[in-house]
């Protein structure tokens, strides 16, 4: 008997289109001998769609250039009893909503309340993984090396004082990177090479969040490690991102495909082992489950700095996360099945402590 695999995707975040592409990959490649895939789309304005309506809109997406499920205004999952009833029939759920309202613990909390097994990290790990300021504090507490940073919030962010600007210039210098504390796919991230640039970058980041992270620029290679598992998590072969722009922004990641993704990364054995070890340390520090991609800078000196843990990385068949596991001999289809197995494993463990 097949298992009903609910795939929830789309959503209100800036990463709506990325989510749609990731979900289409899972829907096409999930093992048909094991799963009956049931899609649940969410529009850009939060309307939950029934599986039939989701499939209808996906046909339109396949035929056209858009990657959006539409702009229907919504009122949250519980405003759609037909959807929630069908969702309750799922054996397991794969939530593929990148960014806010999906990757940040909110959707995970809904699934916990519904007592449904789901792929990926729980509420707390997802929330910390989304909030880069909290993530950096966890890194510091667990000895995960990272770049220097400053967090700005509320009034401090809206009108930074001269003292704050001097602190940033003293501790971080220029160039530096300014990014929303909550967000992903490099949305709202800017590089500031001067105080004037900084003001513009801060205004841009402030559109997306009430907290902003300012990071020192690092010279080095961007190396990524995929992590798979629960308590027995393991790290993948490494990959490298070589952007053709100043940094690996949203456009380079998803729109113009300009960055070069190198798998496996050409890294010496000692550095590779160091990266994998730190990836697992960061993964466990956040108490992640199922999957995550951990990003690093490898400096010319050999020093390794952790950038972030992405608890729900891009999951198209050509995204870095599945590509790294394919390099290790695990196909995209088998990776989906393994993630579902891990979801059931975690669900059983959580229930045993209830």
Buried (B, 14 or more C-beta within 10 A) or exposed (E): EEBBBBBBBBBBBBBBBBBBBBBBBBBEBBBEEBBBBBBBBBBBEBBBBBBEBBBEBBEEBEEEEEBBBBEBEBEEBEEBEEBBEBBEEBBBBBBBBBBBBBBBBBBBBBBBEBEBBBBBBBBBBBBBBBBBBBBBEBBEEEEBBBBBBBBBEEEBBEEBEEEBEEBBBEEBEBBBBBBBBBBBBBBBBBBBEEEEBBBEBBEBBBEBBEBBBBBBBBEBBBBBBBBBBBEEBEBBBBBBBEBEEEBBBBEBBBEEEBBEBBBBBEBEEEBBEBBBEBBBBBBEBBBBBBBBBBBBBBEEEEEBBBBBBBBBBBBBBEBBBBBBBBBBEBEBBBBBBBBBBBBBBBBEEBEEEE
